[in-house]
């Protein structure tokens, strides 16, 4: 198992049985600090915000190279995506062991490029995670091709948030995401925000908190 992870953590002083484990991954051209700023919404939970090792420039990282032919046709190297997959699987196992979190559910809170990848982890290794909170993402064509074993998705939950004014990943992708998630017999919770661009807004995070606390 890798042990060279670069991450920021929040470990609650008085963890309870209701304390959740939330893993955050940043968007392209960003870093762990940017995503970790959202930990203020989860002060009683374990929060881990991970940096990828591929540095674009100072304090700016990506998880895999990606460009676009058009909005619906991203171009990327699938070998880089597979490297990510093993990296995050190792990280989940690492935090469980390092912080004795074996009996707690794992929640993924990812934005943009890493919402894309949360669906791949959901399809390939559902035993590792319980909830996906995907903000302004899409799924990659290789994810859609994965075989789904419906019996592995009992009690899974998927929350999809997107904005109508997103000029990076158009809101039209949400329809495809809903069809894909429904393949595993899970009805995703979908929230579309009027006039929201490709960003994270406080109203959106308050909705996330509300759903997690139900």
Backbone bond lengths (Angstrom), bond angles and torsions (degrees), N, CA, C in turn:
res aa  C-N    CA-C-N  psi(-1)  N-CA   C-N-CA  omega(-1)  CA-C   N-CA-C  phi
1 X - - - 1.455 - - 1.529 109.85 -
2 X 1.323 116.62 136.67 1.447 119.83 179.67 1.523 109.86 -66.31
3 X 1.327 116.58 148.90 1.456 120.33 174.84 1.524 111.12 -133.30
4 X 1.320 117.36 21.05 1.460 121.73 -179.19 1.521 111.70 -102.43
5 X 1.312 117.26 27.89 1.455 121.33 -177.48 1.530 110.60 -69.63
6 X 1.315 115.15 138.47 1.457 121.28 174.25 1.520 107.47 -109.41
7 X 1.318 115.71 111.41 1.457 118.54 -173.58 1.522 110.53 -150.51
8 X 1.321 114.84 163.31 1.459 122.92 174.18 1.516 107.18 -113.21
9 X 1.308 116.64 141.86 1.468 118.74 -175.24 1.520 111.29 -128.90
10 X 1.308 114.08 153.24 1.460 122.70 167.87 1.519 107.13 -128.52
11 X 1.322 116.07 117.14 1.458 121.50 177.82 1.525 107.19 -113.41
12 X 1.339 118.81 116.78 1.465 120.33 -176.32 1.523 112.03 -62.86
13 X 1.328 115.83 139.38 1.465 120.50 179.85 1.516 111.77 -64.94
14 X 1.304 115.66 -36.67 1.466 120.42 -178.29 1.525 109.36 -124.49
15 X 1.311 115.20 69.48 1.460 119.82 -178.90 1.523 110.13 -64.65
16 X 1.325 115.59 138.00 1.452 121.67 177.36 1.519 109.50 -116.09
17 X 1.318 115.80 178.34 1.465 119.29 178.27 1.514 111.22 -65.24
18 X 1.339 117.54 -18.96 1.456 121.32 -179.63 1.530 113.11 -92.24
19 X 1.323 117.59 -3.95 1.464 120.05 178.86 1.520 109.96 -66.76
20 X 1.306 115.93 129.12 1.457 121.58 -176.19 1.525 110.68 -95.59
21 X 1.323 115.64 165.28 1.463 121.83 174.47 1.522 106.98 -113.23
22 X 1.316 115.82 112.20 1.461 121.65 -175.47 1.520 108.76 -114.30
23 X 1.318 115.95 121.80 1.460 121.69 177.83 1.519 108.27 -106.74
24 X 1.335 115.25 124.24 1.458 121.97 -178.74 1.530 109.73 -112.11
25 X 1.311 115.57 139.19 1.456 120.48 172.47 1.515 108.99 -129.40
26 X 1.322 114.95 135.73 1.456 120.85 -171.60 1.521 111.94 -78.74
27 X 1.304 115.74 170.19 1.452 122.75 179.40 1.524 109.75 -90.11
28 X 1.315 117.03 170.04 1.458 122.31 -177.88 1.531 109.88 -63.39
29 X 1.336 114.82 142.21 1.467 123.66 -178.04 1.524 111.78 68.46
30 X 1.320 116.69 24.64 1.455 121.63 179.64 1.523 108.25 -128.16
31 X 1.348 116.32 -162.98 1.458 120.21 179.37 1.514 109.93 -156.44
32 X 1.328 116.52 174.90 1.455 121.77 -174.64 1.518 112.56 -61.18
33 X 1.340 117.43 -32.60 1.462 120.27 -179.57 1.524 111.56 -62.55
34 X 1.316 116.86 -39.79 1.459 120.26 -178.48 1.525 111.09 -60.63
35 X 1.305 116.78 -46.16 1.457 119.97 -178.41 1.528 110.95 -73.64
36 X 1.320 116.81 -33.94 1.460 120.45 -178.01 1.518 112.21 -64.87
37 X 1.323 117.25 -20.11 1.465 120.37 176.75 1.527 111.28 -57.75
38 X 1.324 117.09 -24.07 1.465 120.91 179.37 1.524 112.60 -76.26
39 X 1.326 117.66 -7.45 1.463 119.84 -178.54 1.525 111.76 -63.46
40 X 1.338 117.68 -19.03 1.462 119.88 178.85 1.529 111.69 -61.17
41 X 1.310 117.01 -21.48 1.461 120.66 177.78 1.530 112.08 -81.10
42 X 1.332 117.16 -9.30 1.465 121.04 -173.19 1.526 110.58 -132.62
43 X 1.324 116.74 52.73 1.457 120.52 -171.00 1.515 113.55 -67.53
44 X 1.322 118.76 -19.87 1.466 121.24 -179.97 1.523 112.98 -100.92
45 X 1.328 116.61 11.47 1.462 121.44 -175.59 1.527 111.24 -117.45
46 X 1.329 115.01 161.81 1.455 121.26 169.65 1.527 107.89 -78.16
47 X 1.316 116.56 128.78 1.461 120.73 179.39 1.523 108.76 -129.44
48 X 1.321 115.99 131.71 1.453 121.83 177.18 1.523 108.62 -128.98
49 X 1.324 116.72 121.43 1.457 121.79 178.79 1.521 107.95 -115.18
50 X 1.320 116.30 119.72 1.459 122.72 -168.13 1.524 111.58 -106.45
51 X 1.337 115.94 136.96 1.464 122.40 171.29 1.522 109.63 -93.04
52 X 1.320 115.74 139.21 1.456 118.54 168.90 1.517 109.63 -83.08
53 X 1.308 118.16 162.85 1.462 123.06 -173.50 1.521 113.16 -91.05
54 X 1.343 117.43 -7.72 1.456 120.47 -177.63 1.522 108.84 -88.31
55 X 1.338 116.95 102.87 1.458 121.75 -174.64 1.521 110.47 -93.27
56 X 1.327 115.96 124.72 1.459 121.34 177.48 1.520 110.25 -79.82
57 X 1.332 115.19 -48.49 1.463 123.86 172.44 1.519 106.43 -156.94
58 X 1.320 118.59 -173.02 1.460 121.33 -173.66 1.525 111.43 -54.60
59 X 1.348 115.71 122.36 1.467 122.70 176.90 1.527 113.40 60.60
60 X 1.297 116.61 26.07 1.459 121.34 179.57 1.522 108.21 -134.56
61 X 1.332 115.60 121.46 1.457 120.57 -171.73 1.532 111.29 -128.19
62 X 1.315 114.25 161.76 1.467 120.96 172.40 1.525 107.62 -137.98
63 X 1.323 114.64 160.94 1.456 120.26 -179.79 1.521 111.27 -98.65
64 X 1.295 116.36 -31.29 1.460 121.17 170.33 1.526 107.06 -158.72
65 X 1.317 116.04 153.25 1.460 120.67 179.24 1.519 109.85 -71.14
66 X 1.315 116.14 136.72 1.460 119.37 179.59 1.522 109.93 -149.97
67 X 1.322 115.19 136.50 1.457 121.74 172.39 1.528 107.22 -132.66
68 X 1.319 116.60 178.82 1.456 119.81 -174.13 1.525 111.12 -131.55
69 X 1.340 115.17 135.35 1.465 120.29 165.56 1.524 107.65 -78.33
70 X 1.315 115.79 -43.96 1.455 123.13 172.33 1.527 106.52 -155.02
71 X 1.317 117.66 -175.71 1.464 120.66 -176.40 1.517 113.08 -57.81
72 X 1.316 117.22 -32.90 1.465 120.22 -175.13 1.516 113.31 -95.58
73 X 1.324 118.11 -2.09 1.460 120.14 -173.53 1.523 111.03 -128.28
74 X 1.343 117.76 80.63 1.462 119.47 174.32 1.525 111.00 -73.55
75 X 1.325 116.53 147.36 1.456 123.02 177.47 1.528 107.97 -116.46
76 X 1.343 116.76 126.78 1.452 120.22 -175.41 1.523 108.45 -155.32
77 X 1.317 115.52 167.45 1.461 122.74 177.92 1.521 108.13 -97.38
78 X 1.337 116.63 112.32 1.460 119.30 -175.27 1.518 112.24 -64.30
79 X 1.312 118.50 -26.64 1.469 120.67 177.81 1.526 110.22 -62.58
80 X 1.331 117.52 -35.43 1.459 120.63 177.35 1.532 110.77 -67.89
81 X 1.317 116.59 -37.26 1.458 120.63 178.12 1.527 110.60 -63.93
82 X 1.312 117.42 -41.19 1.464 121.15 178.84 1.531 111.22 -65.78
83 X 1.339 116.97 -34.89 1.464 119.72 175.17 1.522 109.31 -61.46
84 X 1.338 116.01 -43.87 1.461 119.47 177.04 1.510 110.79 -58.63
85 X 1.310 116.59 -47.09 1.463 120.56 -175.89 1.522 110.58 -53.26
86 X 1.324 117.53 -49.82 1.460 119.79 -178.71 1.517 110.98 -66.45
87 X 1.325 116.59 -34.63 1.463 120.97 -179.92 1.523 111.38 -62.77
88 X 1.325 117.66 -45.93 1.458 120.18 -177.54 1.526 111.13 -74.55
89 X 1.332 117.89 -33.35 1.466 120.09 173.49 1.534 109.55 -59.79
90 X 1.326 116.31 -45.98 1.460 120.31 177.88 1.525 111.20 -61.67
91 X 1.327 116.51 -38.39 1.455 119.65 -178.41 1.531 111.50 -67.12
92 X 1.311 117.05 -42.15 1.465 120.07 178.10 1.529 110.19 -60.41
93 X 1.320 117.22 -44.99 1.463 120.32 178.13 1.530 110.75 -64.56
94 X 1.313 115.80 -35.92 1.469 120.70 -179.89 1.525 111.44 -64.04
95 X 1.336 118.30 -48.53 1.464 119.95 -176.97 1.529 110.80 -68.48
96 X 1.319 117.28 -33.68 1.462 119.00 176.16 1.523 110.89 -60.54
97 X 1.327 115.82 -45.12 1.457 120.09 -178.40 1.522 111.53 -74.13
98 X 1.323 116.93 -45.45 1.464 121.63 -174.73 1.522 112.50 -64.73
99 X 1.339 116.58 -34.89 1.463 120.60 -174.70 1.535 112.36 -116.17
100 X 1.329 115.75 14.25 1.467 121.85 176.00 1.534 111.19 53.72
101 X 1.317 115.72 58.20 1.460 122.27 -175.23 1.524 112.00 -114.05
102 X 1.317 117.10 27.14 1.459 121.08 -173.18 1.520 112.45 -61.10
103 X 1.326 117.94 -33.65 1.459 120.51 -173.54 1.522 112.91 -95.52
104 X 1.319 118.12 10.98 1.464 121.03 -177.33 1.530 110.90 -109.31
105 X 1.313 114.69 147.61 1.462 119.78 177.83 1.526 110.59 -74.83
106 X 1.325 115.33 150.31 1.457 121.87 179.74 1.529 108.95 -103.60
107 X 1.316 115.65 129.15 1.458 122.70 177.92 1.531 108.18 -113.68
108 X 1.313 116.47 129.71 1.454 121.26 176.09 1.523 109.26 -100.59
109 X 1.325 117.20 125.21 1.462 122.26 175.84 1.518 107.10 -121.80
110 X 1.329 115.50 102.09 1.454 119.92 -172.52 1.510 110.82 -131.83
111 X 1.321 115.19 150.96 1.459 122.38 -176.56 1.526 110.15 -124.66
112 X 1.330 115.80 138.89 1.467 123.97 169.71 1.527 111.37 60.45
113 X 1.333 118.25 -117.60 1.463 121.19 -175.50 1.528 111.22 -55.14
114 X 1.329 116.47 -33.99 1.446 117.29 -176.85 1.504 113.92 -88.77
115 X 1.315 117.59 -15.43 1.464 117.85 164.29 1.518 109.57 -64.04
116 X 1.339 116.08 -38.20 1.459 119.99 176.15 1.532 110.77 -52.45
117 X 1.325 115.11 -45.33 1.445 119.49 -173.57 1.528 113.07 -79.57
118 X 1.326 117.46 -22.57 1.459 118.79 177.97 1.517 110.82 -61.85
119 X 1.323 116.75 -33.91 1.461 119.82 178.94 1.527 111.11 -68.31
120 X 1.330 117.02 -33.24 1.460 119.42 177.60 1.530 110.25 -67.80
121 X 1.329 116.66 -43.42 1.454 119.47 176.96 1.524 110.87 -63.77
122 X 1.319 116.76 -38.74 1.460 122.60 177.86 1.529 110.52 -60.00
123 X 1.330 116.77 -42.39 1.456 120.49 -177.55 1.514 113.96 -77.81
124 X 1.333 116.96 -33.05 1.458 119.87 -173.28 1.531 112.72 -94.72
125 X 1.334 117.79 -33.79 1.467 120.52 -176.27 1.526 111.01 -136.94
126 X 1.322 118.05 62.86 1.469 119.70 -177.24 1.524 113.64 -63.84
127 X 1.329 117.09 -20.28 1.463 119.37 -179.13 1.531 112.16 -68.30
128 X 1.333 117.48 -16.32 1.459 120.76 -176.85 1.521 113.45 -85.05
129 X 1.323 117.40 -20.29 1.457 119.92 -170.68 1.526 110.36 -133.88
130 X 1.329 115.08 158.30 1.454 120.56 177.92 1.520 112.00 -113.53
131 X 1.325 115.81 -42.08 1.460 120.37 -176.35 1.519 110.12 -129.12
132 X 1.333 115.64 144.35 1.464 122.36 169.74 1.515 108.19 -118.32
133 X 1.318 116.20 129.28 1.461 122.12 171.85 1.526 105.33 -117.54
134 X 1.306 116.00 100.88 1.464 122.36 -170.85 1.526 109.37 -107.45
135 X 1.315 115.52 115.76 1.459 121.60 -177.56 1.527 109.63 -105.17
136 X 1.311 116.34 115.45 1.467 122.88 170.81 1.527 112.66 56.55
137 X 1.338 116.55 52.93 1.461 119.95 179.63 1.519 112.41 -127.27
138 X 1.315 115.34 -177.64 1.464 123.62 176.13 1.522 107.24 -137.51
139 X 1.326 118.41 173.59 1.458 118.40 169.57 1.523 109.15 -110.91
140 X 1.324 115.16 154.06 1.458 121.88 -178.22 1.522 109.63 -89.04
141 X 1.301 116.59 155.61 1.473 120.87 -172.79 1.520 111.83 -60.83
142 X 1.334 117.76 -31.75 1.458 120.43 178.61 1.531 111.28 -66.85
143 X 1.312 116.75 -30.64 1.455 120.80 176.96 1.522 110.45 -65.45
144 X 1.314 116.31 -44.55 1.466 120.55 -179.09 1.523 111.66 -61.60
145 X 1.341 117.39 -23.60 1.464 121.02 -177.59 1.525 112.79 -85.88
146 X 1.343 118.44 -7.57 1.457 120.22 -178.99 1.526 111.15 -68.24
147 X 1.321 116.25 142.77 1.462 120.89 174.88 1.530 109.53 -78.36
148 X 1.321 116.69 128.92 1.454 122.39 -178.43 1.524 110.01 -99.05
149 X 1.342 116.50 124.90 1.456 121.85 172.57 1.529 106.76 -97.04
150 X 1.317 116.87 100.49 1.464 121.06 -171.62 1.517 113.71 -56.68
151 X 1.329 117.64 -29.55 1.460 120.14 -176.79 1.529 112.21 -65.65
152 X 1.337 117.29 -18.93 1.459 120.78 -178.64 1.523 112.86 -84.75
153 X 1.333 116.92 -1.25 1.464 119.53 -172.35 1.524 113.29 -111.12
154 X 1.323 116.75 13.79 1.465 119.12 174.91 1.529 109.76 -60.77
155 X 1.317 115.61 133.13 1.467 123.13 177.36 1.528 114.05 69.73
156 X 1.330 118.13 10.24 1.465 119.49 173.29 1.530 109.35 -76.50
157 X 1.331 115.13 151.55 1.457 120.04 176.03 1.516 108.87 -135.68
158 X 1.336 115.62 140.33 1.462 121.99 -179.94 1.516 108.32 -131.06
159 X 1.328 115.56 126.29 1.463 121.87 176.82 1.519 108.45 -116.74
160 X 1.320 115.94 128.09 1.462 122.52 -177.56 1.523 108.67 -120.71
161 X 1.314 116.19 120.67 1.465 121.87 175.84 1.523 109.40 -118.87
162 X 1.344 116.00 142.96 1.459 120.54 -178.53 1.529 108.76 -157.27
163 X 1.314 116.36 160.30 1.459 121.60 179.22 1.514 112.20 -114.01
164 X 1.327 116.09 144.92 1.469 119.88 -178.52 1.520 112.11 -69.82
165 X 1.333 117.81 -20.04 1.472 120.79 -177.80 1.526 112.03 -104.38
166 X 1.328 117.15 21.26 1.466 121.44 178.74 1.521 109.12 -69.18
167 X 1.334 117.02 115.66 1.466 120.99 -179.42 1.527 112.01 -101.90
168 X 1.337 117.12 9.66 1.468 122.27 175.80 1.519 109.94 -106.15
169 X 1.320 117.29 -52.02 1.463 123.23 174.16 1.522 106.70 -124.40
170 X 1.319 118.41 108.76 1.465 120.47 -171.93 1.520 112.30 -66.48
171 X 1.325 115.56 150.20 1.461 121.16 -177.62 1.525 111.97 -63.46
172 X 1.309 117.92 -18.21 1.464 121.00 -179.91 1.525 112.51 -62.27
173 X 1.344 118.27 -20.88 1.471 120.17 -179.33 1.522 111.43 -68.78
174 X 1.332 117.79 -17.85 1.465 120.41 -176.65 1.531 110.97 -61.72
175 X 1.328 116.90 -35.40 1.469 119.85 178.82 1.524 110.99 -60.68
176 X 1.329 117.67 -41.28 1.468 121.24 178.01 1.528 110.77 -66.78
177 X 1.341 116.66 -39.56 1.458 120.41 178.85 1.519 111.21 -61.75
178 X 1.327 116.46 -42.50 1.462 120.23 -179.50 1.517 111.14 -62.28
179 X 1.314 117.28 -42.28 1.463 120.95 178.64 1.522 110.27 -62.11
180 X 1.334 116.89 -42.94 1.461 120.28 -178.61 1.530 111.43 -64.81
181 X 1.329 117.48 -47.61 1.464 120.44 -178.10 1.528 110.53 -63.70
182 X 1.316 116.94 -36.50 1.469 120.26 -179.87 1.525 112.45 -63.32
183 X 1.337 117.51 -20.81 1.461 120.74 177.79 1.525 111.33 -61.11
184 X 1.329 117.36 -25.86 1.466 121.07 -179.21 1.527 111.80 -97.51
185 X 1.324 116.40 16.07 1.467 122.87 179.08 1.520 112.17 65.70
186 X 1.311 117.73 20.24 1.459 122.14 176.85 1.522 108.05 -105.86
187 X 1.316 116.82 126.45 1.460 120.68 176.21 1.524 109.04 -90.36
188 X 1.314 117.99 108.47 1.465 118.72 -177.71 1.521 111.83 -70.39
189 X 1.317 115.10 150.60 1.461 121.20 170.58 1.525 107.28 -89.92
190 X 1.316 116.80 122.38 1.458 121.34 -174.29 1.522 109.41 -118.97
191 X 1.322 116.47 131.63 1.462 122.23 177.74 1.521 108.42 -129.01
192 X 1.314 116.41 121.87 1.465 122.25 177.95 1.529 107.93 -109.23
193 X 1.316 115.74 126.54 1.461 121.22 -179.25 1.527 110.18 -101.70
194 X 1.314 115.89 124.40 1.455 120.70 177.63 1.534 110.46 -64.76
195 X 1.327 114.20 134.37 1.479 121.82 172.55 1.527 114.19 65.80
196 X 1.336 118.38 11.59 1.467 119.68 178.17 1.524 109.56 -85.27
197 X 1.341 119.20 126.21 1.468 121.57 176.27 1.526 110.60 -80.34
198 X 1.331 116.50 -161.91 1.470 121.83 -178.38 1.523 108.58 -81.70
199 X 1.319 115.60 82.36 1.462 120.76 -176.16 1.518 109.07 -159.69
200 X 1.324 116.02 179.36 1.460 122.54 174.82 1.524 107.39 -116.38
201 X 1.323 117.52 127.73 1.457 121.40 -177.52 1.525 110.57 -115.05
202 X 1.344 118.37 155.18 1.473 120.86 -178.90 1.521 113.28 -56.58
203 X 1.319 117.73 -39.50 1.462 120.45 179.75 1.528 111.14 -59.37
204 X 1.300 115.01 -38.12 1.460 120.90 178.82 1.532 110.73 -64.92
205 X 1.331 116.29 -44.82 1.454 119.81 -179.15 1.524 111.64 -66.88
206 X 1.311 118.35 -34.13 1.458 120.40 176.40 1.525 110.89 -64.92
207 X 1.330 116.79 -34.40 1.467 120.24 174.77 1.525 110.22 -65.93
208 X 1.329 116.65 -40.81 1.462 120.38 177.88 1.528 110.12 -59.08
209 X 1.312 116.22 -48.63 1.464 120.69 -179.71 1.529 110.60 -59.66
210 X 1.322 116.24 -42.72 1.467 120.09 -179.00 1.519 111.14 -61.09
211 X 1.319 117.71 -44.00 1.454 120.61 -179.29 1.522 111.46 -67.97
212 X 1.327 116.94 -40.06 1.466 119.53 -178.92 1.519 111.71 -67.21
213 X 1.312 117.30 -28.90 1.460 120.79 -176.90 1.518 113.28 -88.57
214 X 1.347 118.01 -3.10 1.452 119.60 178.25 1.529 110.19 -68.03
